[in-house]
């Protein structure tokens, strides 16, 4: 029995040695393979005509593999039917279940899906074209895709052509011809048949070749494009605007409130009680998709109201309903206040104040709102300067600071602080030398408050839920011109209505002005800025983002191509033409 096991062990050992020796492995070391596979033969021939088959064969000069073929391969015109592919060493075969359309030119763009097996080098001759008719269609369209408001170039955006006479559109189907933008936002669609087309672009996040406008950015050309010359060029700007139908979802009590909930963001609305003897308090909540009613109805059980709401594409929804509250133990929502300028901001002699409230305000106590320079100089706020929005949840006003008063207070502060520093240094000089330290012997610099304080005392504001605001104290510093810069802008344009915006590096609006051709932006903090111009082409006083449903393109946007660098105590000028 032991001899049997010995014989079995030796047999397995020899089998392992011989099979291991026979295993083919790529040699180690040597130069890295950087050469992509080269296509050496195809069936049918590339750019052939009158092809009636259903099989495409591609042969390469080395062994290949495929990577994410179903995602990478773009076939135009779009082939709805499925296909199968077989890969054997250096030969790739793709079989279609249904025949191709007659008299049509097809292009297969494999992009980076076909690679060598050693270093994953994608083939460079990745397009293959043939025609089922007697000639190759030769129309093409190209251009660039970018974000409308930032000019960012966009990669992997679907750019598609839809036949103008078809009922298939971006809303209900896939494009007839399509491609994807490269890393520089460029697109090119070739071998297109003469005809009229609609041009769209969109981010296809779920890869179904259909636009989901509630979460995918898109762009379009408003006019039908006639392709009857060899080359057409068209840029596309992408925006994000929900095009879905504006709907009322629910209208029901929610805790101590009554909420009308919509499926989309609301830009404006009106509420009218049918019984005009009752006032109502409402505002927008839940990310702007809900009209919230506050319970100030008194003893009545319910109140019938009519409403009219407008969404981001100016769709209007109107209805009539009963608003009714129910007893609830739930707490009211937290009363929040957001004030601009924020704490520690730099200010000029004019302060533009904006206060946003999370609930409508029913009363305000101006005695508790004041500006303080020091313990003796207090400036109270007069409510005659207040500007409220119609919902009473946003308050704006401008405060003009008496600069001479501020300078007087500042001089007194500097003098008092200097006296204090002189006293400390005198004591240090009189102290025994051995008790002095390097730290105490240094020249002390006075720390002076060069600004003011803005106070909102307890109970300054009362909300619709009878919440009272907490005490708020904000410290502001006066701008020191020597620490900031100035940017002059000279505008050359034939447009009459436009808005020039100075943006920070995150494209947030820092300053803006309208319809001025000579602009002077003062007191700019050092840093990098962008300039954006919103052009009101139709002169209606408002820049419009457009509406694809009505084939209305966004109004023009111009962005100066370079960053503007602001330095302390510098003044620069710039000419802009649009």
C-alpha positions as CSV (number, residue, x, y, z in Angstrom):
1,X,0.0,0.0,0.0
2,X,2.9,2.4,0.8
3,X,4.4,1.7,-2.7
4,X,1.1,2.7,-4.2
5,X,1.0,6.0,-2.4
6,X,4.6,6.7,-3.3
7,X,3.9,5.9,-7.0
8,X,0.8,8.3,-6.9
9,X,2.9,11.1,-5.3
10,X,5.7,10.8,-7.9
11,X,3.1,10.8,-10.7
12,X,1.5,14.0,-9.4
13,X,4.8,15.6,-8.9
14,X,6.0,14.9,-12.4
15,X,2.6,16.1,-13.8
16,X,3.0,19.4,-11.9
17,X,6.6,19.9,-13.2
18,X,5.8,19.2,-16.8
19,X,2.6,21.3,-16.9
20,X,4.3,24.2,-15.1
21,X,7.1,24.1,-17.7
22,X,4.6,24.2,-20.5
23,X,2.8,27.3,-19.2
24,X,3.4,30.3,-21.5
25,X,4.0,33.5,-19.6
26,X,5.0,36.9,-21.0
27,X,8.7,37.6,-20.5
28,X,9.5,39.9,-17.6
29,X,11.5,43.1,-18.1
30,X,12.2,44.8,-21.3
31,X,10.6,48.0,-22.7
32,X,6.9,48.7,-22.0
33,X,4.5,48.0,-24.8
34,X,3.1,51.4,-25.9
35,X,2.0,50.5,-29.4
36,X,-1.8,50.2,-29.9
37,X,-3.3,47.3,-31.9
38,X,-3.5,48.0,-35.6
39,X,-6.5,46.9,-37.7
40,X,-5.3,45.0,-40.7
41,X,-8.5,43.6,-42.2
42,X,-12.3,44.0,-42.1
43,X,-15.4,42.4,-43.4
44,X,-16.9,44.3,-45.2
45,X,-14.1,46.7,-46.1
46,X,-14.1,50.0,-44.3
47,X,-16.2,52.6,-46.1
48,X,-17.7,50.0,-48.4
49,X,-21.1,50.4,-50.1
50,X,-24.1,48.1,-50.9
51,X,-23.4,45.9,-47.9
52,X,-26.4,43.6,-47.1
53,X,-25.0,41.4,-44.4
54,X,-25.5,41.4,-40.6
55,X,-22.0,40.5,-39.5
56,X,-19.0,42.8,-39.0
57,X,-15.5,41.3,-38.6
58,X,-12.4,43.2,-37.5
59,X,-8.9,41.7,-37.6
60,X,-5.9,43.2,-35.7
61,X,-2.1,42.6,-35.8
62,X,-2.0,41.3,-32.2
63,X,-4.2,39.7,-29.6
64,X,-6.9,41.9,-28.3
65,X,-9.5,42.2,-25.6
66,X,-12.6,44.2,-25.0
67,X,-13.4,46.6,-22.1
68,X,-16.9,47.8,-21.4
69,X,-18.0,47.3,-25.0
70,X,-21.7,47.9,-24.4
71,X,-20.9,51.2,-22.8
72,X,-18.2,52.3,-25.2
73,X,-19.5,51.3,-28.6
74,X,-21.6,54.0,-30.3
75,X,-23.5,52.9,-33.4
76,X,-25.1,55.6,-35.6
77,X,-27.8,55.7,-36.8
78,X,-29.0,54.2,-33.5
79,X,-29.5,50.4,-33.8
80,X,-32.4,49.5,-31.4
81,X,-32.0,45.7,-31.8
82,X,-29.4,43.8,-29.7
83,X,-26.2,42.3,-31.0
84,X,-23.8,39.6,-30.0
85,X,-20.0,39.6,-30.3
86,X,-17.3,37.0,-30.3
87,X,-13.6,37.6,-29.6
88,X,-11.0,35.0,-30.6
89,X,-7.3,36.0,-30.3
90,X,-6.9,38.9,-32.7
91,X,-10.3,38.7,-34.4
92,X,-13.4,40.5,-33.3
93,X,-16.8,39.5,-34.7
94,X,-20.1,41.3,-34.0
95,X,-23.4,39.9,-35.2
96,X,-26.7,41.9,-35.5
97,X,-30.1,40.1,-35.1
98,X,-31.9,42.3,-37.6
99,X,-30.9,43.6,-41.1
100,X,-29.6,47.2,-41.4
101,X,-31.8,49.9,-43.0
102,X,-31.6,50.3,-46.8
103,X,-29.7,53.2,-48.3
104,X,-28.1,54.2,-44.9
105,X,-24.6,54.9,-43.9
106,X,-23.6,53.3,-40.5
107,X,-20.7,54.2,-38.3
108,X,-19.4,52.0,-35.4
109,X,-17.2,54.0,-33.0
110,X,-15.6,51.6,-30.6
111,X,-13.7,54.4,-28.8
112,X,-11.5,52.7,-26.1
113,X,-13.3,49.4,-25.9
114,X,-10.8,47.4,-28.0
115,X,-7.3,47.1,-26.4
116,X,-4.2,44.9,-26.4
117,X,-3.9,42.3,-23.7
118,X,-0.5,43.4,-22.3
119,X,-0.7,47.1,-21.5
120,X,-4.4,47.9,-22.3
121,X,-3.5,50.2,-25.1
122,X,-6.7,51.1,-27.0
123,X,-6.8,50.9,-30.7
124,X,-6.5,54.3,-32.5
125,X,-8.4,53.3,-35.7
126,X,-11.6,52.9,-33.6
127,X,-14.2,54.0,-36.3
128,X,-15.7,51.7,-38.9
129,X,-18.1,52.9,-41.6
130,X,-20.1,51.2,-44.3
131,X,-23.3,51.9,-46.3
132,X,-26.2,49.7,-47.3
133,X,-26.8,52.0,-50.3
134,X,-24.8,53.0,-53.3
135,X,-22.9,55.9,-51.6
136,X,-21.7,57.0,-48.2
137,X,-23.6,59.8,-46.5
138,X,-21.2,62.7,-46.0
139,X,-22.8,65.4,-43.9
140,X,-21.2,66.2,-40.5
141,X,-21.8,68.5,-37.5
142,X,-19.4,69.5,-34.8
143,X,-18.9,72.0,-32.0
144,X,-18.3,72.4,-28.3
145,X,-20.4,71.8,-25.3
146,X,-20.0,73.9,-22.1
147,X,-21.9,75.0,-19.0
148,X,-23.8,78.2,-19.8
149,X,-23.0,80.1,-16.6
150,X,-19.4,79.0,-16.0
151,X,-18.1,78.0,-19.4
152,X,-16.8,74.7,-18.0
153,X,-16.0,72.2,-20.7
154,X,-17.9,69.0,-20.3
155,X,-16.8,65.4,-21.1
156,X,-19.0,62.4,-21.9
157,X,-22.1,64.5,-22.8
158,X,-24.4,62.9,-25.2
159,X,-24.9,65.1,-28.3
160,X,-27.7,63.8,-30.5
161,X,-29.6,64.5,-33.7
162,X,-33.3,63.7,-34.0
163,X,-35.1,63.7,-37.3
164,X,-37.3,66.7,-37.5
165,X,-40.2,64.8,-39.1
166,X,-40.2,62.1,-36.5
167,X,-42.4,61.9,-33.4
168,X,-39.3,60.7,-31.4
169,X,-37.8,63.5,-29.4
170,X,-35.4,63.9,-26.5
171,X,-38.4,63.6,-24.1
172,X,-39.6,60.2,-25.3
173,X,-36.9,58.4,-27.3
174,X,-33.3,58.1,-28.3
175,X,-31.4,60.2,-30.9
176,X,-31.1,58.9,-34.4
177,X,-27.4,60.0,-34.6
178,X,-25.4,60.6,-31.5
179,X,-21.9,60.8,-30.0
180,X,-20.2,61.8,-26.8
181,X,-18.0,64.8,-26.1
182,X,-14.2,64.3,-25.5
183,X,-12.2,65.6,-22.6
184,X,-12.2,69.2,-24.1
185,X,-16.0,69.3,-24.6
186,X,-15.8,68.8,-28.3
187,X,-18.2,66.6,-30.4
188,X,-18.3,65.4,-34.0
189,X,-21.0,63.4,-35.7
190,X,-20.1,62.2,-39.2
191,X,-21.7,60.3,-42.2
192,X,-25.1,61.9,-41.6
193,X,-27.8,61.7,-44.3
194,X,-29.0,65.0,-45.8
195,X,-32.1,66.3,-44.0
196,X,-33.6,68.3,-41.2
197,X,-32.7,67.6,-37.6
198,X,-33.2,68.8,-34.1
199,X,-30.0,69.1,-32.1
200,X,-29.8,68.3,-28.3
201,X,-27.1,67.6,-25.7
202,X,-27.5,66.1,-22.2
203,X,-25.8,64.2,-19.4
204,X,-27.1,60.7,-19.7
205,X,-26.5,59.6,-16.0
206,X,-28.6,56.5,-16.3
207,X,-27.3,55.6,-19.8
208,X,-30.8,55.1,-21.3
209,X,-30.2,57.8,-24.1
210,X,-33.2,59.7,-22.9
211,X,-33.3,63.0,-21.0
212,X,-34.4,63.0,-17.3
213,X,-34.6,66.8,-17.0
214,X,-35.4,66.7,-13.2
215,X,-31.8,65.6,-12.6
216,X,-29.8,65.8,-15.8
217,X,-28.3,69.0,-17.4
218,X,-29.2,69.6,-21.1
219,X,-28.8,72.0,-23.9
220,X,-30.4,72.5,-27.4
221,X,-30.5,74.4,-30.6
222,X,-33.8,76.3,-30.9
223,X,-34.1,76.1,-34.7
224,X,-34.3,73.0,-37.0
225,X,-30.9,72.3,-38.5
226,X,-30.8,71.7,-42.2
227,X,-27.8,69.5,-43.1
228,X,-27.1,70.0,-46.8
229,X,-23.5,71.0,-46.8
230,X,-20.5,68.9,-45.9
231,X,-19.7,70.5,-42.5
232,X,-21.9,72.3,-40.0
233,X,-20.7,73.9,-36.7
234,X,-22.8,74.5,-33.7
235,X,-21.9,75.1,-30.0
236,X,-24.3,74.0,-27.2
237,X,-24.7,75.5,-23.8
238,X,-25.9,73.3,-21.0
239,X,-28.4,74.3,-18.3
240,X,-30.3,72.4,-15.6
241,X,-34.0,73.2,-15.4
242,X,-36.7,70.8,-14.6
243,X,-39.0,70.4,-17.6
244,X,-41.4,67.9,-16.0
245,X,-45.1,68.8,-15.7
246,X,-45.9,71.1,-12.8
247,X,-48.2,69.2,-10.4
248,X,-49.8,69.7,-7.0
249,X,-48.9,66.6,-5.0
250,X,-50.7,67.0,-1.6
251,X,-52.6,69.6,0.4
252,X,-53.0,68.6,4.0
253,X,-52.2,69.5,7.6
254,X,-48.5,69.0,8.7
255,X,-48.1,69.3,12.5
256,X,-49.2,72.8,13.4
257,X,-49.1,73.9,9.8
258,X,-51.0,73.4,6.6
259,X,-48.8,72.6,3.5
260,X,-49.5,72.6,-0.2
261,X,-46.8,70.4,-1.7
262,X,-45.7,70.6,-5.4
263,X,-43.3,68.4,-7.4
264,X,-41.1,71.3,-8.4
265,X,-39.4,74.4,-7.2
266,X,-41.8,77.4,-7.0
267,X,-40.5,80.8,-8.1
268,X,-43.6,82.8,-7.2
269,X,-47.1,82.4,-6.0
270,X,-50.3,84.3,-4.9
271,X,-52.8,83.2,-2.3
272,X,-56.3,84.9,-2.2
273,X,-58.8,84.0,0.6
274,X,-62.3,83.8,-0.7
275,X,-63.4,85.4,2.5
276,X,-61.6,88.8,2.3
277,X,-62.2,89.4,6.0
278,X,-59.4,87.1,6.9
279,X,-55.7,87.6,6.4
280,X,-53.4,84.7,5.8
281,X,-49.7,84.2,6.6
282,X,-47.7,81.9,4.2
283,X,-44.2,81.4,2.9
284,X,-42.1,78.8,1.0
285,X,-40.5,75.9,2.9
286,X,-39.1,72.4,2.1
287,X,-36.5,73.7,-0.4
288,X,-39.1,75.9,-2.1
289,X,-41.5,73.1,-3.1
290,X,-44.1,73.8,-0.4
291,X,-46.4,76.7,0.4
292,X,-46.8,76.7,4.1
293,X,-49.8,78.3,5.9
294,X,-49.5,79.5,9.5
295,X,-52.5,79.3,11.9
296,X,-53.8,82.8,12.4
297,X,-57.4,82.0,11.4
298,X,-58.8,82.5,14.9
299,X,-61.9,80.5,15.7
300,X,-62.9,79.4,12.2
301,X,-62.5,75.8,11.3
302,X,-61.3,76.2,7.7
303,X,-60.8,78.8,5.0
304,X,-61.3,78.5,1.3
305,X,-58.5,80.0,-0.8
306,X,-57.5,80.2,-4.4
307,X,-53.8,80.0,-5.4
308,X,-51.7,80.6,-8.4
309,X,-48.1,79.1,-8.4
310,X,-45.3,79.5,-11.0
311,X,-42.4,77.1,-11.5
312,X,-38.9,77.6,-12.9
313,X,-40.0,77.4,-16.5
314,X,-43.0,79.8,-15.9
315,X,-45.6,77.1,-16.0
316,X,-48.7,78.3,-14.0
317,X,-50.8,76.1,-11.8
318,X,-54.1,77.4,-10.3
319,X,-56.6,75.8,-8.0
320,X,-59.0,76.3,-5.1
321,X,-59.0,74.4,-1.9
322,X,-59.9,74.5,1.8
323,X,-57.1,75.2,4.4
324,X,-57.8,73.5,7.7
325,X,-55.6,73.0,10.7
326,X,-55.7,70.1,13.2
327,X,-54.6,69.9,16.8
328,X,-51.0,68.7,17.1
329,X,-48.5,68.1,19.8
330,X,-45.6,68.6,17.4
331,X,-43.4,71.5,18.1
332,X,-43.2,74.4,15.7
333,X,-40.2,74.7,13.4
334,X,-37.1,76.5,14.7
335,X,-37.1,80.2,14.0
336,X,-34.0,81.0,12.0
337,X,-32.5,84.3,11.0
338,X,-29.8,84.9,8.4
339,X,-28.2,88.3,8.2
340,X,-26.0,89.8,5.5
341,X,-23.3,91.2,5.9
342,X,-22.2,88.3,8.2
343,X,-20.2,88.7,11.3
344,X,-16.7,90.2,10.9
345,X,-17.4,91.4,7.4
346,X,-15.7,94.6,6.0
347,X,-18.1,97.5,5.5
348,X,-18.1,100.9,3.8
349,X,-19.9,104.0,5.0
350,X,-23.1,102.5,3.4
351,X,-24.2,99.1,4.6
352,X,-26.7,97.1,2.6
353,X,-28.4,94.8,5.1
354,X,-30.5,91.8,4.1
355,X,-32.2,89.7,6.7
356,X,-33.9,86.4,5.7
357,X,-36.3,84.7,8.1
358,X,-37.5,81.1,8.1
359,X,-41.0,82.3,9.0
360,X,-43.1,85.4,8.2
361,X,-42.7,88.3,10.6
362,X,-45.7,89.8,12.3
363,X,-44.1,92.5,14.4
364,X,-40.7,94.2,14.9
365,X,-39.3,96.2,17.8
366,X,-36.9,98.8,16.4
367,X,-36.0,100.0,19.9
368,X,-33.9,96.8,20.2
369,X,-32.1,97.4,16.9
370,X,-29.1,99.8,16.9
371,X,-25.6,100.4,15.9
372,X,-22.9,101.1,18.5
373,X,-19.5,102.7,18.0
374,X,-18.7,102.7,21.7
375,X,-20.6,102.9,25.1
376,X,-21.7,106.4,24.4
377,X,-22.4,106.6,20.7
378,X,-25.5,104.7,19.6
379,X,-27.4,105.0,16.3
380,X,-30.9,103.7,16.3
381,X,-32.5,102.3,13.2
382,X,-35.6,104.0,11.7
383,X,-38.1,101.5,10.3
384,X,-39.0,104.0,7.5
385,X,-36.0,102.6,5.6
386,X,-37.3,99.0,5.8
387,X,-38.2,97.2,2.5
388,X,-40.2,94.0,3.0
389,X,-41.0,91.3,0.4
390,X,-44.6,90.4,0.0
391,X,-44.3,87.3,2.2
392,X,-42.8,89.3,5.1
393,X,-39.9,86.8,5.4
394,X,-37.2,89.0,3.9
395,X,-36.2,92.5,5.0
396,X,-33.8,94.8,3.2
397,X,-32.5,98.3,4.1
398,X,-29.4,100.5,3.8
399,X,-27.6,102.2,6.6
400,X,-25.6,105.3,5.9
401,X,-22.8,105.7,8.5
402,X,-21.8,109.2,9.6
403,X,-18.1,108.8,8.7
404,X,-17.0,111.9,10.7
405,X,-18.7,110.4,13.8
406,X,-17.0,107.1,13.1
407,X,-13.6,108.9,12.6
408,X,-14.1,110.8,15.9
409,X,-14.8,107.7,17.8
410,X,-11.9,105.9,16.2
411,X,-9.5,108.7,17.1
412,X,-10.7,108.5,20.7
413,X,-10.1,104.8,20.7
414,X,-6.7,105.2,19.3
415,X,-5.8,107.8,21.8
416,X,-7.1,105.8,24.8
417,X,-5.4,102.6,23.6
418,X,-2.1,104.5,23.1
419,X,-2.3,105.9,26.6
420,X,-2.9,102.4,27.9
421,X,0.2,101.1,26.0
422,X,2.4,104.0,27.2
423,X,1.4,103.2,30.8
424,X,2.3,99.5,30.4
425,X,5.7,100.4,28.8
426,X,6.4,102.9,31.5
427,X,5.9,100.3,34.2
428,X,8.1,97.8,32.3
429,X,10.9,100.4,32.0
430,X,10.8,101.1,35.8
431,X,10.8,97.4,36.7
432,X,14.2,95.8,37.7
433,X,16.2,94.6,34.7
434,X,16.3,91.0,36.0
435,X,12.5,90.8,35.9
436,X,12.2,91.9,32.3
437,X,11.9,89.3,29.6
438,X,12.4,89.4,25.8
439,X,8.6,89.4,25.4
440,X,8.0,92.3,27.8
441,X,10.8,94.4,26.4
442,X,9.3,94.4,22.8
443,X,7.4,97.4,21.6
444,X,3.7,96.8,22.2
445,X,1.3,97.6,19.5
446,X,-2.2,98.9,20.3
447,X,-5.1,96.7,19.4
448,X,-7.9,99.0,18.2
449,X,-11.4,98.2,17.2
450,X,-11.7,100.1,13.9
451,X,-15.3,99.2,13.2
452,X,-18.7,99.1,14.8
453,X,-21.2,96.7,16.3
454,X,-24.7,96.0,15.0
455,X,-27.1,94.7,17.7
456,X,-30.5,93.0,17.5
457,X,-31.8,92.6,21.0
458,X,-34.1,89.9,22.3
459,X,-37.5,90.3,20.9
460,X,-36.5,92.4,17.9
461,X,-38.6,90.2,15.7
462,X,-41.8,88.1,16.3
463,X,-42.7,85.4,13.8
464,X,-46.0,84.0,12.7
465,X,-45.6,81.2,15.4
466,X,-45.0,84.0,18.0
467,X,-41.4,83.0,18.3
468,X,-39.1,85.8,19.5
469,X,-35.6,86.3,18.1
470,X,-32.6,85.8,20.3
471,X,-30.0,88.5,20.9
472,X,-27.7,88.9,17.9
473,X,-24.5,90.9,17.9
474,X,-22.4,91.4,14.7
475,X,-19.0,93.1,14.5
476,X,-18.0,94.9,11.4
477,X,-14.7,96.5,10.4
478,X,-14.4,99.5,8.2
479,X,-12.7,98.9,4.9
480,X,-9.1,100.1,4.7
481,X,-8.6,101.1,1.0
482,X,-4.9,100.5,1.2
483,X,-5.6,96.8,1.9
484,X,-7.9,96.4,-1.1
485,X,-7.9,97.0,-4.8
486,X,-10.0,98.7,-7.5
487,X,-11.1,97.2,-10.8
488,X,-12.3,99.5,-13.7
489,X,-14.2,97.9,-16.5
490,X,-15.0,99.6,-19.8
491,X,-17.9,98.0,-21.8
492,X,-18.2,98.1,-25.5
493,X,-21.4,96.6,-26.8
494,X,-24.5,97.3,-28.8
495,X,-26.8,95.7,-26.2
496,X,-28.8,98.1,-24.1
497,X,-29.7,95.9,-21.2
498,X,-27.1,93.7,-19.4
499,X,-25.8,92.9,-16.0
500,X,-22.1,92.7,-15.2
501,X,-21.2,90.4,-12.4
502,X,-17.9,90.1,-10.5
503,X,-17.6,86.5,-9.3
504,X,-15.3,84.9,-6.8
505,X,-13.3,81.7,-7.7
506,X,-16.4,79.6,-6.8
507,X,-18.5,81.6,-9.2
508,X,-20.5,83.1,-6.4
509,X,-21.6,86.7,-7.1
510,X,-19.4,89.2,-5.2
511,X,-20.6,92.4,-6.8
512,X,-22.8,93.3,-9.7
513,X,-24.2,96.3,-11.6
514,X,-26.6,96.8,-14.5
515,X,-26.6,98.8,-17.8
516,X,-23.4,100.7,-17.0
517,X,-20.6,100.9,-19.7
518,X,-18.1,102.5,-17.3
519,X,-17.8,100.4,-14.1
520,X,-15.7,101.0,-11.1
521,X,-15.6,98.1,-8.5
522,X,-14.0,99.5,-5.4
523,X,-12.8,98.0,-2.1
524,X,-12.1,94.5,-3.6
525,X,-10.4,92.0,-1.3
526,X,-7.2,90.7,-2.9
527,X,-7.7,87.5,-4.8
528,X,-8.8,86.1,-8.1
529,X,-12.2,87.0,-9.7
530,X,-14.2,86.2,-12.9
531,X,-16.4,88.6,-14.9
532,X,-19.7,87.4,-16.2
533,X,-22.2,89.4,-18.3
534,X,-25.9,88.3,-18.5
535,X,-27.2,89.9,-21.7
536,X,-30.9,90.8,-21.8
537,X,-31.2,90.5,-25.5
538,X,-35.0,91.2,-25.7
539,X,-34.7,94.3,-23.4
540,X,-37.5,93.2,-21.1
541,X,-35.4,94.0,-18.0
542,X,-34.7,90.4,-17.0
543,X,-32.1,87.9,-18.2
544,X,-34.0,84.6,-19.1
545,X,-32.7,81.1,-18.9
546,X,-35.1,80.0,-21.7
547,X,-37.5,77.2,-22.0
548,X,-36.7,74.1,-24.2
549,X,-40.4,73.1,-24.3
550,X,-41.1,76.3,-26.2
551,X,-37.9,76.2,-28.2
552,X,-36.6,79.3,-26.4
553,X,-32.9,79.3,-25.9
554,X,-31.3,81.0,-22.9
555,X,-30.4,84.6,-23.4
556,X,-26.6,85.2,-24.2
557,X,-24.0,85.0,-21.5
558,X,-20.4,86.4,-21.9
559,X,-17.6,85.3,-19.5
560,X,-14.3,87.0,-19.7
561,X,-11.8,84.2,-20.4
562,X,-9.1,85.0,-17.9
563,X,-9.2,85.4,-14.1
564,X,-8.7,88.9,-12.8
565,X,-6.1,89.3,-10.1
566,X,-6.8,92.0,-7.5
567,X,-3.9,93.2,-5.4
568,X,-3.9,95.4,-2.3
569,X,-3.6,99.1,-3.1
570,X,-3.7,98.5,-6.8
571,X,-6.0,99.9,-9.5
572,X,-6.4,98.1,-12.8
573,X,-8.6,98.6,-15.9
574,X,-10.0,96.2,-18.4
575,X,-11.9,96.6,-21.8
576,X,-14.6,94.1,-22.6
577,X,-16.4,93.7,-25.8
578,X,-19.5,91.6,-26.4
